[in-house]
Amino acid sequence: MANDSLWLAKKYPVLKPWDIDTLVQEFQRQDLDANKGLPQRKLFDAVKLVEPQREYDEVRNALKKISLSRPDMVDQDEFVEVIAILRQGDKSGGSGVGNAARAFEGITSERAYERRTILKSEQNTSSAHTINEDEREEFTNHINLALAGDSDIGYRLPINPHTMQLFDEARDGLILSKLINYSMPDTIDERVLNRGKRLSPFQITENNNVAINSAKAIGCSVVNIGSQDLAEGREHLVLGLVWQIIKKGLLANINIKLHPELYRLLEDGETLEDFLKLPPDMILLRWFNYHLAAAGWHRRVSNFSSDIKDSENYTVLLSQLVPTECTRAPLHERDLGERAEQMLQNADRIGCRRYVSPKTVVNGNPKLNLAFVAHLFNTHPCLEPLEDTGEHAELDDYLFHDQYDREARAFALWLNSLNVDPFVNYLFEDIKDGIVLLQAFDTIFPGSVNWKKVNTRRPLMRFKQIENTNMAVDLGQAHNFSLVGIQGADLTDGVPTLVLAVVWQLMRANILQTLASLSSHGQRVTDQDMVQWANRVAQTGGQAQPIRSFSDPALASGRFLLDVLNGMKPGVVDPQLVTPGRSDEDMKQNAKYAISIARKLGATIFLLPEDIVEVKPKMILTFIGSLMAIHHT
């Protein structure tokens, strides 16, 4: 040990041999793994034992300067190196992180610096990203509240919202997966998650696959985010994904099926169809304005930033929602910060002081203020129930005739996975100008679209939209799509069956093209080729009988798909968790289990358990196609 201390002292002159002896002794007292490594999550606590004055982010920044010999594990020499970096920072007048950030070109004032953190790449000093510290703090608070007491990760909470700890805790995929299920219940069958205090790099990758592919399945944009990015704690990517997941949950209830009383928000002359085309955040603004009008207030809001900075609209909204607890007294306060505080005290009286602070209200942070308003809607919608009259016949018709919903949802998610712009929220509306469809064609068949002939300057007149959708139909015909009787005008008009027919054939072409590119001979793959592949793999993975096609009734139990998955990776399916698949509930449990295992293996899956139970051939083809693709890679 003496020789080791002398060698380390020469390597790190800032440390004396007796300092190193103390550090080595303290390190060896820690709960190390079989290879004498300390889990990275426990590094801060170990450092605090010898350097009590250290802050979490200080230790974290020191660690980022080291190349670890094992992912997420710190060995003895690396522990000593962290301390050496911290001591060296002391000698040079601080860690340098804050000064470097202040000197970064994009920060023009002290006030701006206080609201963001600059993240510079150790490998590429010319690249940098910013994160908003207010958002990091509030999103961390949300996670602490949402996941408190969880049987798998409760011991890791609360996460300190004032540090970068969130990004380290999110590395193993567990917190992100749990957050997805909190926002959109039952998205992930948690039986597939790898749990425990010490996960291997492979287990972490599997968890991150589940998180990323499940985020895609609920409509998050995860282009350019991979499992390795999460495992490395890439702050700007993690924070962006966390916000998308939280936002999905906050806006999930802004749905006319869950709240038929939203029908009251229709404006004069507006049809239900037009109203349903609005994204949830626009409906939230409509709800806000509905209550401002009901309160007799002269102002309206059109955004979650500049229109709420002075807290006046918030004060009136709260007093309209719960007048017995929330008064308009804050309107008499001239100081904006103090007025925001008084308004939030009103919100606190009704249990809604969340997501924002006086500072983020006055600064007009759009994400946090949207979250605040969504929370108000979710807890105090305050819309009168609709009367049971024939006046709302179109709403009744909509609520009971939603046969296209599931396919439209899956196809919209698939289009978004291609990184189309704009993001597709409502399929039949968002493809009517043809631009999204043409982007999809150009992605699947590169160079097929002559963009000089495409009308791209929005908003487009109807005849310009039809020119684009006619071009999409022509491209489909050129690639042997079955489009008999379909014209561009049908797509612009949003005729459900015809829109679904075109988008389905695009999706199917994408799957078959991917499979052909991965095959050894490069030949076109047919549906029957996919069925035969599934039967071969299932035979090695279980006991299910072969299927004849993707409409085979035997698929409903989910057992065949589980056998395919087990054939791909023996042991990935726990037979104790597989039900006989006789009742509807048994079949649904198997289907949920199969979907989550597929995502764990890295497959992008957009179908729902109901699509398997009801044996929807198109959706099952996409499932098998995704499995084939990852199996070949």
C-alpha atoms as one frame of an Amber mdcrd trajectory, in Angstrom:
protein
   0.000   0.000   0.000   2.940   2.348   0.730   4.244   1.902  -2.807   0.772
   2.577  -4.201   0.559   5.757  -2.137   3.926   6.986  -3.358   3.013   6.243
  -6.977  -0.327   8.053  -6.649   1.363  10.980  -4.898   3.721  11.352  -7.863
   0.774  11.146 -10.238  -1.259  13.723  -8.285   1.170  16.223  -6.698  -1.710
  18.103  -5.081  -2.066  15.127  -2.688   0.455  14.044  -0.055   1.204  10.339
   0.596  -0.579  10.469   3.956  -3.628  12.061   2.243  -3.705   9.172  -0.163
  -3.422   6.607   2.652  -6.496   8.162   4.257  -8.407   8.190   0.957  -7.547
   4.558   0.197  -8.617   3.438   3.682 -11.900   5.333   3.413 -12.571   3.924
  -0.056 -11.999   0.361   1.100 -14.548   0.833   3.897 -17.269   1.428   1.303
 -19.730  -1.178   0.058 -17.681  -2.304  -2.948 -18.571  -4.894  -5.549 -16.643
  -8.116  -6.153 -14.152  -6.241  -8.372 -13.476  -3.590  -5.695 -15.573  -0.976
  -7.464 -17.865   1.678  -5.955 -21.214   2.307  -7.713 -21.124   5.791  -9.204
 -24.363   6.664  -7.404 -22.550   6.289  -4.074 -19.516   8.383  -5.012 -20.831
  11.655  -3.591 -21.496  10.108  -0.181 -17.995   8.616  -0.140 -16.404  11.942
  -1.073 -18.379  13.729   1.661 -16.746  11.487   4.260 -13.318  12.926   3.443
 -14.330  16.280   1.966 -17.474  17.323   3.886 -17.643  20.748   2.256 -18.123
  19.410  -1.279 -21.317  20.014  -3.274 -22.927  17.344  -5.447 -22.342  19.149
  -8.735 -18.719  19.855  -7.815 -18.050  16.124  -7.415 -20.051  15.352 -10.543
 -18.030  17.764 -12.660 -14.776  16.293 -11.364 -15.955  12.789 -12.261 -16.841
  13.876 -15.807 -13.154  14.641 -16.399 -12.218  11.012 -15.792 -12.510   8.051
 -18.157 -13.919   5.280 -16.003 -12.516   1.826 -16.565 -15.989   0.332 -15.979
 -19.340   1.969 -16.756 -21.015   3.426 -13.647 -18.318   2.021 -11.339 -15.454
   3.952  -9.696 -12.312   2.102  -8.665  -9.808   3.116  -6.000  -7.432   5.049
  -8.264 -10.340   6.867  -9.893 -11.655   7.850  -6.456  -8.271   9.323  -5.606
  -8.208  11.120  -8.963 -11.599  12.731  -8.239 -10.268  14.094  -4.939  -7.126
  15.327  -6.700  -9.200  17.196  -9.278 -11.261  18.784  -6.509  -8.151  19.854
  -4.581  -6.539  21.208  -7.744  -9.668  23.238  -8.374  -9.347  24.717  -4.903
  -5.752  25.765  -5.586  -6.657  27.434  -8.885  -9.462  29.429  -7.331 -12.482
  27.197  -7.871 -13.547  24.390 -10.129 -13.684  26.722 -13.099 -17.074  25.416
 -14.171 -18.958  28.577 -13.285 -16.334  30.891 -14.783 -16.152  28.895 -17.982
 -19.919  28.999 -18.269 -20.046  32.756 -17.711 -17.400  33.248 -20.379 -19.328
  31.178 -22.899 -20.401  33.258 -25.868 -24.147  32.826 -25.476 -24.417  34.203
 -21.931 -24.748  37.970 -21.982 -25.687  38.815 -18.406 -25.565  37.618 -14.813
 -29.341  37.254 -14.838 -29.237  35.011 -17.884 -26.496  32.867 -16.332 -28.499
  32.312 -13.166 -31.315  30.684 -15.142 -29.287  28.176 -17.131 -26.367  25.803
 -16.979 -23.895  25.523 -19.835 -22.832  21.974 -20.615 -19.618  21.702 -22.606
 -18.454  18.435 -24.119 -15.128  17.138 -22.811 -14.490  15.543 -26.202 -15.620
  18.476 -28.363 -15.054  21.873 -26.811 -16.837  23.596 -29.688 -20.164  21.986
 -28.813 -22.325  23.087 -25.913 -25.903  22.758 -24.732 -27.891  24.676 -22.187
 -30.404  23.476 -19.652 -32.814  25.679 -17.759 -32.218  25.268 -14.037 -35.778
  26.279 -13.108 -37.111  23.496 -15.323 -34.642  20.979 -13.921 -35.737  21.893
 -10.400 -39.482  21.674 -11.062 -39.274  18.494 -13.124 -37.248  16.908 -10.309
 -39.897  17.993  -7.792 -42.540  16.384 -10.002 -40.614  13.105 -10.087 -40.100
  13.142  -6.322 -43.822  13.592  -5.752 -44.977  11.199  -8.461 -42.700   8.288
  -7.573 -42.459   8.668  -3.781 -42.873   5.311  -2.065 -42.288   3.247  -5.212
 -41.240  -0.247  -4.168 -38.334  -0.363  -6.645 -36.859   3.128  -6.526 -38.402
   4.793  -3.473 -35.114   4.445  -1.592 -33.447   6.716  -4.186 -35.868   9.571
  -3.555 -36.077  12.424  -3.027 -33.613  13.579  -5.658 -32.035  16.906  -4.776
 -33.735  19.384  -7.156 -30.975  21.972  -6.757 -28.250  19.769  -8.236 -27.644
  17.711 -11.365 -28.460  14.494  -9.506 -31.520  13.864 -11.683 -29.327  13.036
 -14.676 -27.325  10.477 -12.733 -30.415   8.836 -11.266 -31.974   8.550 -14.738
 -29.035   6.579 -16.165 -30.417   3.076 -15.548 -33.826   3.654 -17.177 -35.845
   2.789 -14.073 -36.907   6.307 -13.128 -37.789   7.161 -16.729 -39.825   3.960
 -17.113 -41.666   4.597 -13.851 -42.328   8.187 -14.911 -43.796   6.996 -18.218
 -46.186   4.708 -16.356 -47.149   7.526 -13.985 -47.931   9.835 -16.905 -49.588
   7.192 -19.106 -50.580   4.220 -16.912 -49.966   0.672 -18.173 -47.685   1.742
 -21.022 -44.934  -0.505 -19.648 -45.369  -3.931 -18.127 -42.960  -3.361 -15.249
 -42.321  -7.081 -14.933 -39.800  -6.716 -17.778 -37.680  -4.088 -16.009 -34.318
  -5.014 -14.519 -34.306  -3.913 -10.884 -31.692  -3.817  -8.162 -29.028  -1.554
  -6.747 -26.300  -2.885  -9.046 -27.295  -3.422 -12.642 -24.888  -4.554 -15.329
 -24.316  -2.345 -18.396 -26.394  -4.820 -20.431 -29.306  -4.634 -17.981 -29.125
  -0.828 -18.051 -29.244  -0.898 -21.857 -32.351  -3.098 -21.739 -34.094  -0.727
 -19.324 -33.192   2.261 -21.462 -34.522   0.455 -24.539 -37.821   0.009 -22.706
 -37.894   3.683 -21.722 -37.042   5.044 -25.181 -39.340   2.753 -27.150 -42.188
   3.300 -24.673 -41.681   7.058 -24.911 -42.065   6.731 -28.678 -45.251   4.753
 -28.108 -46.875   7.582 -26.132 -45.959  10.178 -28.744 -42.659  11.602 -27.501
 -40.109  12.700 -30.071 -36.970  10.695 -29.341 -35.088  11.204 -32.585 -31.331
  11.110 -31.918 -31.766   9.750 -28.383 -30.280   6.301 -27.802 -29.914   4.073
 -24.769 -26.256   5.074 -24.493 -27.213   8.753 -24.234 -29.354   7.963 -21.206
 -26.696   5.714 -19.675 -24.163   8.537 -20.010 -26.552  11.042 -18.415 -26.576
  13.457 -21.389 -28.255  16.295 -19.536 -29.997  18.210 -22.337 -31.375  14.996
 -23.870 -32.561  13.587 -20.540 -34.225  16.847 -19.494 -35.945  17.185 -22.861
 -37.274  13.632 -22.629 -38.405  14.096 -19.015 -40.375  17.206 -20.028 -42.068
  15.398 -22.908 -43.127  12.554 -20.600 -44.423  14.924 -17.921 -46.260  17.002
 -20.528 -47.952  13.914 -21.983 -49.323  13.071 -18.549 -50.444  16.601 -17.755
 -52.322  16.964 -21.048 -53.729  13.422 -21.204 -57.024  14.396 -19.556 -57.660
  17.293 -21.907 -59.775  14.943 -23.949 -63.430  15.306 -24.846 -64.013  11.594
 -24.238 -62.888  11.982 -20.639 -64.432  15.435 -20.252 -67.472  15.741 -22.548
 -68.097  19.119 -20.923 -65.207  20.476 -23.002 -67.912  20.763 -25.652 -68.774
  24.038 -23.924 -65.550  25.526 -25.232 -66.708  25.458 -28.862 -66.897  28.952
 -30.309 -69.819  30.307 -32.324 -69.991  28.620 -35.686 -67.263  26.110 -34.803
 -67.935  22.435 -35.477 -66.891  19.630 -33.162 -64.632  18.355 -35.945 -62.782
  21.673 -36.042 -62.493  21.746 -32.254 -61.042  18.239 -32.139 -58.262  19.315
 -34.497 -56.849  21.608 -31.808 -53.798  20.251 -29.929 -54.282  19.877 -26.147
 -52.297  23.002 -25.267 -54.565  25.103 -27.484 -57.644  23.590 -25.831 -56.068
  24.468 -22.483 -55.777  28.107 -23.576 -59.395  27.949 -24.754 -60.390  26.698
 -21.275 -58.396  29.499 -19.636 -60.152  32.109 -21.786 -63.569  30.552 -21.183
 -63.187  31.207 -17.477 -61.755  34.689 -18.011 -64.841  35.527 -20.086 -67.150
  34.014 -17.471 -65.461  36.232 -14.882 -66.193  39.325 -16.967 -62.479  40.020
 -17.372 -61.391  42.178 -20.300 -58.195  40.276 -21.197 -57.523  36.958 -22.948
 -54.451  34.697 -23.214 -52.868  33.339 -26.378 -49.709  31.829 -24.874 -48.163
  30.571 -21.644 -45.477  33.236 -21.556 -45.981  36.965 -22.132 -49.723  36.873
 -21.415 -49.265  35.578 -17.872 -46.128  37.412 -16.734 -48.002  40.055 -14.735
 -50.144  37.414 -12.873 -53.358  39.335 -13.596 -54.924  36.640 -15.767 -53.846
  33.973 -13.271 -55.402  35.885 -10.392 -58.736  36.205 -12.202 -58.673  32.541
 -13.299 -58.102  31.303  -9.735 -60.826  33.555  -8.317 -63.239  32.256 -10.961
 -62.376  28.591 -10.291 -62.578  28.715  -6.476 -63.914  32.128  -5.368 -64.258
  31.006  -1.744 -60.485  30.515  -1.437 -58.960  32.761  -4.087 -59.545  36.510
  -4.165 -58.509  39.209  -6.629 -56.474  41.005  -3.981 -53.150  40.379  -5.803
 -54.335  42.735  -8.561 -53.762  45.658  -6.171 -50.072  44.825  -5.748 -47.826
  46.831  -8.093 -44.607  44.831  -7.744 -44.782  41.911 -10.220 -42.740  39.544
  -8.078 -44.852  40.167  -4.991 -48.056  39.945  -7.048 -46.933  36.554  -8.387
 -46.225  35.387  -4.828 -49.689  36.470  -3.638 -51.284  34.742  -6.633 -49.383
  31.547  -5.825 -50.529  31.756  -2.227 -54.063  31.632  -3.616 -53.074  28.574
  -5.657 -51.618  27.008  -2.521 -54.969  27.328  -0.763 -56.512  25.002  -3.342
 -53.549  22.623  -3.441 -52.173  23.837  -6.781 -48.896  25.571  -6.003 -46.791
  23.451  -8.308 -44.411  23.819 -11.251 -43.940  27.607 -10.998 -42.361  30.145
  -8.669 -42.761  33.932  -8.660 -39.585  34.108 -10.766 -40.759  31.677 -13.465
 -44.144  33.404 -13.649 -42.578  36.856 -14.070 -39.999  35.485 -16.533 -42.774
  33.746 -18.468 -41.245  30.263 -18.692 -43.637  28.623 -21.213 -43.092  25.003
 -20.168 -43.544  25.556 -16.450 -46.530  27.851 -16.905 -48.199  25.353 -19.225
 -47.663  22.717 -16.537 -49.202  25.000 -13.907 -52.326  25.666 -15.997 -52.679
  21.987 -16.919 -52.529  21.088 -13.225 -55.293  23.619 -12.547 -57.425  22.030
 -15.259 -56.790  18.508 -13.973 -57.778  19.423 -10.418 -60.389  22.171 -10.962
 -61.865  22.011 -14.484 -65.054  23.744 -13.243 -67.086  23.127 -16.395 -70.788
  22.445 -15.944 -71.911  18.959 -17.053 -73.790  18.857 -20.345 -77.543  18.593
 -20.176 -79.151  15.439 -21.517 -80.699  16.966 -24.639 -80.462  16.401 -28.373
 -78.440  19.623 -28.677 -75.150  17.748 -28.551 -75.979  14.987 -31.020 -72.702
  15.428 -32.924 -70.779  14.869 -29.690 -72.742  11.714 -28.913 -72.041  10.466
 -32.416 -68.316  11.127 -31.974 -68.123   9.441 -28.573 -69.704   6.237 -29.854
 -68.114   6.057 -33.293 -64.361   6.001 -32.829 -63.515   2.949 -34.900 -60.556
   4.654 -36.556 -58.905   5.901 -33.370 -56.403   3.128 -32.693 -55.101   2.845
 -36.248 -54.895   6.614 -36.597 -52.963   6.811 -33.323 -50.457   4.143 -34.383
 -49.935   5.677 -37.827 -49.441   9.170 -36.360 -46.821   7.809 -33.957 -45.059
   6.051 -36.818 -44.980   9.231 -38.922 -43.553  11.143 -35.976 -40.829   8.511
 -35.602 -39.664   9.564 -39.090 -39.079  13.059 -37.684 -41.675  14.700 -39.919
 -42.387  18.381 -39.474 -44.847  19.459 -38.195 -45.420  16.887 -35.460 -48.575
  14.875 -36.182 -51.173  15.241 -33.434 -54.388  14.581 -35.354 -53.692  12.353
 -38.348 -56.610  13.273 -40.566 -55.995  17.003 -40.120 -52.206  17.125 -40.084
 -51.672  15.326 -43.411 -54.270  17.275 -45.397 -51.750  19.605 -47.078 -49.663
  16.619 -48.210 -46.346  17.911 -46.846 -46.026  15.296 -44.078 -46.915  12.503
 -46.530 -44.310  13.733 -48.996 -41.688  13.857 -46.238 -42.532  10.233 -45.407
 -42.216   9.210 -49.088 -38.850  10.964 -49.332 -37.603   9.199 -46.183 -38.680
   5.745 -47.338 -37.810   6.262 -51.022 -34.935   8.771 -50.923 -34.935  11.250
 -53.803 -38.461  10.343 -54.905 -39.890  13.807 -54.154 -39.090  16.795 -56.344
 -39.296  19.444 -53.639 -39.118  22.267 -56.179 -42.632  21.297 -57.237 -44.029
  20.990 -53.686 -46.068  23.815 -52.191 -44.437  24.360 -48.808 -45.293  27.917
 -47.798 -48.007  27.549 -45.169 -50.894  28.222 -44.855 -51.837  26.706 -48.203
 -55.009  27.368 -50.171 -57.091  24.241 -50.779 -56.043  23.898 -54.427 -52.369
  24.069 -53.390 -52.976  21.371 -50.763 -54.600  19.151 -53.398 -51.619  19.636
 -55.721 -49.430  18.213 -52.932 -51.742  15.311 -52.071 -52.130  14.457 -55.776
 -48.335  14.249 -55.896 -48.437  11.870 -52.915 -51.006   9.662 -54.675 -48.872
   9.632 -57.837 -45.829   8.576 -55.810 -47.851   5.794 -54.189 -48.931   4.501
 -57.574 -45.335   4.674 -58.822 -44.368   2.375 -55.947 -47.195  -0.100 -56.616
 -49.515   0.985 -53.799 -53.136  -0.094 -54.152 -54.836   3.294 -54.508 -57.790
   2.569 -56.777 -60.337   5.351 -56.491 -58.196   7.489 -54.183 -57.528  11.079
 -55.207 -55.558  13.841 -53.575 -58.775  15.623 -52.642 -59.776  12.613 -50.496
 -56.629  13.066 -48.413 -57.086  16.831 -48.174 -60.674  16.228 -47.039 -59.446
  13.783 -44.404 -61.611  10.839 -45.493 -60.648   8.390 -42.705 -60.635   5.092
 -44.582 -58.665   6.500 -47.513 -56.131   8.366 -45.359 -55.546   5.192 -43.344
 -55.159   3.157 -46.552 -52.415   5.442 -47.873 -50.514   5.786 -44.594 -50.732
   2.053 -43.919 -49.165   1.246 -47.274 -46.395   3.750 -46.544 -45.741   2.123
 -43.178 -45.814  -1.358 -44.661 -43.399  -0.324 -47.424 -41.062   1.069 -44.775
 -41.095  -2.229 -42.855 -40.589  -4.413 -45.941 -37.853  -2.158 -47.288 -35.991
  -2.301 -43.959 -36.254  -6.090 -43.899 -35.043  -6.386 -47.507 -32.013  -4.228
 -46.741 -31.124  -6.447 -43.784 -31.556  -9.765 -45.570 -28.549 -11.551 -47.013
 -29.957 -11.616 -50.560 -31.578  -8.169 -50.508 -34.783  -9.476 -52.088 -38.246
  -8.164 -51.328 -39.823  -9.703 -48.207 -43.465 -10.816 -48.416 -46.091 -11.213
 -45.720 -45.732 -14.952 -46.009 -41.964 -14.712 -45.519 -42.676 -12.895 -42.256
 -45.189 -15.533 -41.146 -42.703 -18.323 -41.904 -39.937 -16.522 -40.010 -42.206
 -16.066 -36.994 -43.155 -19.758 -37.040 -39.518 -20.862 -37.218 -38.433 -18.652
 -34.333 -41.494 -19.504 -32.223 -40.783 -23.207 -32.634 -37.427 -22.758 -30.876
 -38.914 -20.597 -28.143 -42.049 -22.353 -26.961 -44.969 -24.708 -27.487 -47.434
 -22.640 -29.533 -48.841 -24.026 -32.778 -47.734 -22.350 -36.038 -49.928 -19.562
 -37.400 -51.267 -19.443 -40.955 -51.420 -15.660 -41.321 -51.511 -12.452 -39.303
 -55.256 -12.854 -38.950 -54.955 -16.296 -37.301 -57.313 -16.377 -34.264 -54.603
 -18.167 -32.244 -52.707 -14.869 -32.031 -55.313 -13.453 -29.625 -53.890 -15.265
 -26.591 -50.498 -13.562 -26.982 -48.698 -16.845 -26.359 -47.441 -17.207 -29.933
 -45.840 -13.757 -29.843 -44.209 -14.581 -26.504 -42.796 -17.737 -28.051 -41.343
 -15.677 -30.908 -39.684 -13.358 -28.395 -38.315 -16.269 -26.385 -36.982 -17.814
 -29.583 -35.153 -14.594 -30.371 -33.563 -14.469 -26.930 -33.981 -17.651 -24.889
 -34.974 -16.924 -21.308 -36.271 -13.398 -21.937 -39.821 -14.607 -21.223 -40.526
 -15.733 -17.662 -42.952 -18.679 -18.039 -44.310 -17.968 -14.550 -45.696 -14.671
 -15.861 -47.450 -16.146 -18.911 -51.175 -16.814 -18.505 -53.139 -19.577 -20.266
 -54.693 -16.841 -22.416 -58.251 -18.091 -22.155 -60.042 -15.079 -20.697 -59.940
 -11.565 -22.124 -57.947 -10.359 -19.114 -55.439 -13.217 -19.457 -54.966 -12.447
 -23.123 -54.455  -8.747 -22.419 -51.839  -9.508 -19.749 -49.894 -11.664 -22.219
 -50.175  -8.972 -24.893 -48.861  -6.259 -22.525 -46.003  -8.523 -21.500 -45.090
  -9.247 -25.144 -45.099  -5.553 -26.112 -42.822  -4.567 -23.226 -40.391  -7.423
 -23.892 -40.212  -6.383 -27.554 -39.319  -2.842 -26.507 -36.759  -4.210 -24.070
 -35.071  -5.986 -26.967 -34.923  -2.683 -28.867 -37.999  -2.924 -31.106 -40.100
   0.128 -31.918 -43.685  -0.963 -31.250 -46.781   1.184 -31.826 -49.633  -1.285
 -31.402 -51.707  -1.640 -28.226 -52.536  -4.829 -26.290 -56.089  -4.587 -27.639
 -54.739  -4.853 -31.200 -53.279  -8.250 -30.327 -56.321  -9.501 -28.420 -58.618
  -8.437 -31.258 -56.142  -9.818 -33.856 -55.694  -6.710 -35.986 -53.630  -8.099
 -38.906 -52.020  -4.802 -39.914 -50.857  -4.040 -36.405 -49.551  -7.572 -35.821
 -47.608  -7.363 -39.090 -45.888  -4.215 -37.780 -45.041  -6.064 -34.548 -43.482
  -9.056 -36.308 -41.744  -6.762 -38.803 -40.082  -4.812 -35.999 -38.931  -8.050
 -34.361 -37.524  -9.346 -37.643 -35.609  -6.106 -38.129 -33.839  -6.221 -34.765
 -33.278  -9.983 -35.104 -31.439  -9.469 -38.392 -29.290  -6.694 -36.953
